[in-house]
């Protein structure tokens, strides 16, 4: 294999030397590209657009939660009489917004950004490979993702609007829902296919295409994280793909996988064979969706590890411990899924099993967090913009993790299940957690991708405003949950315990809109920085292999095949003049 | 309803088992707070002490830190305690030891989009037969008009009456999609799964007017799928029962024989 690699490398280098002689046409180079970097950027830009769209849906929804039944000025009228009659949100539209927000953020925003974009762009560079192992499969992966995403968005124009049964799509509700649900299922099949193709590619690439000298325990933690993530995607997604096809058949081919006998919908008996089980879907869905949580968080932890090592100027504390914890986390994530289902009437044996595994899985998370915090100890911390985001990640991920405890324990879950406490909990993991890590990654690798440095002042404004607002959004949700407020309520003020704390909803909504404003400096910075002067080759003075390539790296990545001489984070070695010792530097 | 009882923390608890749940939630939160403050203090200390500044360099060799092991082990110990000292026993006591049906009020609950249908056995203590074939707008439960056991049954929509200080068993099912039976003040929650009949029980400790809220997204009317929970004194409950018992020989059109037992009136 290494012979092939070297050969491939030389061939690519040859192309570059020819410069223009073999120039690919525009559509091959930038649209149907097989270059992992172009595909990474395609994934990144598409996912950022989807993320922003998913966030916009939530900002709309927050209007109804803050001011139930009041017409939304200006925008309300624009959205048409079906969605917002007289500017007032219809309950159907509210449910569409909720379902689509969850789906878009998870499947079209964060996973493609964390795995599709960062994984694609950074992993081959960090392992010293000229490209992914299967460049064409990589291209197909993106071109399954994009139509999947567009199909999902197109569902807003289906009769009855987009899917409205929650991102979890529990049948029988989803089985009898409007056409939007069919779009949702078809789109999910495409998105899952895209992830599966990507995951196989990552596994083979990481196993086969590592540079000479790059043993498993010399890999940057980011690569380990992506490696475990790929296994999770590969093993957890197929059951959901099967389940999606089964639900599709329930809807289109009159099967009854998820429909029991004797259903009466709005007074009319449902004419189906029956005999199915609604809970089967929940098992299949959560068998994916729990590992999915770790698909969202592991790459984020990988980015955090890179940024922390680089900015504390010292090796990561407990590198091997981190790797073992990530692998253990991956294994355990397959046996906790039914903790989402404690209220479905499961027996005590099963619930004891699942709450025990849930407590066990918290241990590697505690270890990982401890390693990160210990990595700060004894460092010389540079508060660059990526480091600010990474610093904020730690306590906020801790909040997200800790608040999982009362939900994972069956007895306390009786009260907290399906309340806003749950919303607060998982958002602390994925929004101030993962999304902050992704921002750290964007600021950190922007010079790699573009060769330009982002404006640090704008970055700091972006960070502090986002940090303030995002806590304003999610912290009050714990109090809403404690007060017993259910999630997914179109009008919480119908209930006495909702009316008592309605002021929190107003506060959260304004924080969410503030959070949107906080993204403006980022959006401006993202584009305006493209016109900055060329940055230094290794602007963060980093040790890992991606900085051995020119920025932006040419097709084929490295001018000469890199060789790895040492561990990934050799910062502040005693007795050296510079405080970083790159993996690829030959001298002792 | 007394609006002043509700605020930014738990709503009042009017159940016999709820105190254990609240206690567990309190303990877990104290544990979380201690961990977070402990971690947070060390974290902030590191951020300040080890900031980059002229003359300060990072230490290459990792600190030998025994206390991290102490923290990790104590987290494990506390979690094991929470799991086997609190959560599992509470859950087992609650789930595995429901009151006997003969000592309790048994209510059948059939959820539908977007209403709660409560079915009481009436004075004879026997539930009338129901079937999907009989379901209609006037007969949401599909009561069999021919069944003598059903003659004195009481059916209510979105009105859940039961007496204080007596165990109540609710057998929950659903006609159409998954709903969730959720009464915050009683600390009960149980999904209503179509095709299954799942019992849940509780015992109220004080009378009052409270709310039941659907906790599982069930369609566009999910948010308004609420019911009044009316916990009565035994006298009020008996009075309500008597007032709502169907009058004798109510369906005049039915071919019911004359020897039918009339429901006793007060």
Boltz contact constraints between the chains, C-beta under 6 A:
constraints:
  - contact:
      token1: [A, 91]
      token2: [B, 220]
      max_distance: 6.0
  - contact:
      token1: [A, 92]
      token2: [B, 220]
      max_distance: 6.0
  - contact:
      token1: [A, 166]
      token2: [B, 217]
      max_distance: 6.0
  - contact:
      token1: [A, 170]
      token2: [B, 178]
      max_distance: 6.0
  - contact:
      token1: [A, 172]
      token2: [B, 177]
      max_distance: 6.0
  - contact:
      token1: [A, 173]
      token2: [B, 177]
      max_distance: 6.0
  - contact:
      token1: [A, 260]
      token2: [B, 194]
      max_distance: 6.0
  - contact:
      token1: [A, 260]
      token2: [B, 195]
      max_distance: 6.0
  - contact:
      token1: [A, 262]
      token2: [B, 132]
      max_distance: 6.0
  - contact:
      token1: [A, 263]
      token2: [B, 176]
      max_distance: 6.0
  - contact:
      token1: [A, 263]
      token2: [B, 194]
      max_distance: 6.0
  - contact:
      token1: [A, 264]
      token2: [B, 132]
      max_distance: 6.0
  - contact:
      token1: [A, 264]
      token2: [B, 135]
      max_distance: 6.0
  - contact:
      token1: [A, 264]
      token2: [B, 175]
      max_distance: 6.0
  - contact:
      token1: [A, 265]
      token2: [B, 176]
      max_distance: 6.0
  - contact:
      token1: [A, 267]
      token2: [B, 137]
      max_distance: 6.0
  - contact:
      token1: [A, 269]
      token2: [B, 132]
      max_distance: 6.0
  - contact:
      token1: [A, 278]
      token2: [B, 178]
      max_distance: 6.0
  - contact:
      token1: [A, 278]
      token2: [B, 193]
      max_distance: 6.0
  - contact:
      token1: [A, 313]
      token2: [B, 58]
      max_distance: 6.0
  - contact:
      token1: [A, 314]
      token2: [B, 58]
      max_distance: 6.0
  - contact:
      token1: [A, 317]
      token2: [B, 62]
      max_distance: 6.0
  - contact:
      token1: [A, 343]
      token2: [B, 189]
      max_distance: 6.0
  - contact:
      token1: [A, 343]
      token2: [B, 191]
      max_distance: 6.0
  - contact:
      token1: [A, 344]
      token2: [B, 191]
      max_distance: 6.0
  - contact:
      token1: [A, 345]
      token2: [B, 198]
      max_distance: 6.0
  - contact:
      token1: [A, 348]
      token2: [B, 92]
      max_distance: 6.0
  - contact:
      token1: [A, 348]
      token2: [B, 95]
      max_distance: 6.0
  - contact:
      token1: [A, 348]
      token2: [B, 96]
      max_distance: 6.0
  - contact:
      token1: [A, 352]
      token2: [B, 88]
      max_distance: 6.0
  - contact:
      token1: [A, 359]
      token2: [B, 79]
      max_distance: 6.0
  - contact:
      token1: [A, 359]
      token2: [B, 83]
      max_distance: 6.0
  - contact:
      token1: [A, 366]
      token2: [B, 75]
      max_distance: 6.0
  - contact:
      token1: [A, 370]
      token2: [B, 68]
      max_distance: 6.0
  - contact:
      token1: [A, 373]
      token2: [B, 43]
      max_distance: 6.0
  - contact:
      token1: [A, 376]
      token2: [B, 46]
      max_distance: 6.0
  - contact:
      token1: [A, 377]
      token2: [B, 46]
      max_distance: 6.0
  - contact:
      token1: [A, 377]
      token2: [B, 63]
      max_distance: 6.0
  - contact:
      token1: [A, 378]
      token2: [B, 59]
      max_distance: 6.0
  - contact:
      token1: [A, 378]
      token2: [B, 63]
      max_distance: 6.0
  - contact:
      token1: [A, 379]
      token2: [B, 50]
      max_distance: 6.0
  - contact:
      token1: [A, 379]
      token2: [B, 58]
      max_distance: 6.0
  - contact:
      token1: [A, 380]
      token2: [B, 52]
      max_distance: 6.0
  - contact:
      token1: [A, 380]
      token2: [B, 56]
      max_distance: 6.0
  - contact:
      token1: [A, 380]
      token2: [B, 57]
      max_distance: 6.0
  - contact:
      token1: [A, 380]
      token2: [B, 58]
      max_distance: 6.0
  - contact:
      token1: [A, 381]
      token2: [B, 50]
      max_distance: 6.0
  - contact:
      token1: [A, 381]
      token2: [B, 51]
      max_distance: 6.0
  - contact:
      token1: [A, 381]
      token2: [B, 52]
      max_distance: 6.0
  - contact:
      token1: [A, 382]
      token2: [B, 52]
      max_distance: 6.0
  - contact:
      token1: [A, 402]
      token2: [B, 32]
      max_distance: 6.0
  - contact:
      token1: [A, 405]
      token2: [B, 28]
      max_distance: 6.0
  - contact:
      token1: [A, 406]
      token2: [B, 25]
      max_distance: 6.0
  - contact:
      token1: [A, 406]
      token2: [B, 28]
      max_distance: 6.0
  - contact:
      token1: [A, 409]
      token2: [B, 87]
      max_distance: 6.0
  - contact:
      token1: [A, 410]
      token2: [B, 87]
      max_distance: 6.0
  - contact:
      token1: [A, 410]
      token2: [B, 91]
      max_distance: 6.0
  - contact:
      token1: [A, 411]
      token2: [B, 21]
      max_distance: 6.0
  - contact:
      token1: [A, 411]
      token2: [B, 24]
      max_distance: 6.0
  - contact:
      token1: [A, 411]
      token2: [B, 87]
      max_distance: 6.0
  - contact:
      token1: [A, 411]
      token2: [B, 90]
      max_distance: 6.0
  - contact:
      token1: [A, 411]
      token2: [B, 91]
      max_distance: 6.0
  - contact:
      token1: [A, 412]
      token2: [B, 24]
      max_distance: 6.0
  - contact:
      token1: [A, 412]
      token2: [B, 25]
      max_distance: 6.0
  - contact:
      token1: [A, 414]
      token2: [B, 21]
      max_distance: 6.0
  - contact:
      token1: [A, 414]
      token2: [B, 189]
      max_distance: 6.0
  - contact:
      token1: [A, 415]
      token2: [B, 21]
      max_distance: 6.0
  - contact:
      token1: [A, 415]
      token2: [B, 187]
      max_distance: 6.0
  - contact:
      token1: [A, 417]
      token2: [B, 189]
      max_distance: 6.0
  - contact:
      token1: [A, 418]
      token2: [B, 215]
      max_distance: 6.0
  - contact:
      token1: [A, 479]
      token2: [B, 8]
      max_distance: 6.0
  - contact:
      token1: [A, 482]
      token2: [B, 9]
      max_distance: 6.0
  - contact:
      token1: [A, 484]
      token2: [B, 11]
      max_distance: 6.0
  - contact:
      token1: [A, 484]
      token2: [B, 184]
      max_distance: 6.0
  - contact:
      token1: [A, 486]
      token2: [B, 213]
      max_distance: 6.0
  - contact:
      token1: [A, 486]
      token2: [B, 215]
      max_distance: 6.0
  - contact:
      token1: [A, 488]
      token2: [B, 217]
      max_distance: 6.0
  - contact:
      token1: [A, 489]
      token2: [B, 223]
      max_distance: 6.0
  - contact:
      token1: [A, 490]
      token2: [B, 223]
      max_distance: 6.0
  - contact:
      token1: [A, 491]
      token2: [B, 223]
      max_distance: 6.0
  - contact:
      token1: [A, 494]
      token2: [B, 224]
      max_distance: 6.0
  - contact:
      token1: [A, 495]
      token2: [B, 211]
      max_distance: 6.0
  - contact:
      token1: [A, 495]
      token2: [B, 213]
      max_distance: 6.0
  - contact:
      token1: [A, 496]
      token2: [B, 1]
      max_distance: 6.0
  - contact:
      token1: [A, 496]
      token2: [B, 3]
      max_distance: 6.0
  - contact:
      token1: [A, 496]
      token2: [B, 6]
      max_distance: 6.0
  - contact:
      token1: [A, 496]
      token2: [B, 211]
      max_distance: 6.0
  - contact:
      token1: [A, 497]
      token2: [B, 6]
      max_distance: 6.0
  - contact:
      token1: [A, 497]
      token2: [B, 11]
      max_distance: 6.0
  - contact:
      token1: [A, 500]
      token2: [B, 6]
      max_distance: 6.0
  - contact:
      token1: [A, 500]
      token2: [B, 7]
      max_distance: 6.0
  - contact:
      token1: [A, 501]
      token2: [B, 8]
      max_distance: 6.0
  - contact:
      token1: [A, 572]
      token2: [B, 57]
      max_distance: 6.0
  - contact:
      token1: [A, 572]
      token2: [B, 58]
      max_distance: 6.0
  - contact:
      token1: [A, 572]
      token2: [B, 60]
      max_distance: 6.0
  - contact:
      token1: [A, 573]
      token2: [B, 60]
      max_distance: 6.0
  - contact:
      token1: [A, 574]
      token2: [B, 60]
      max_distance: 6.0
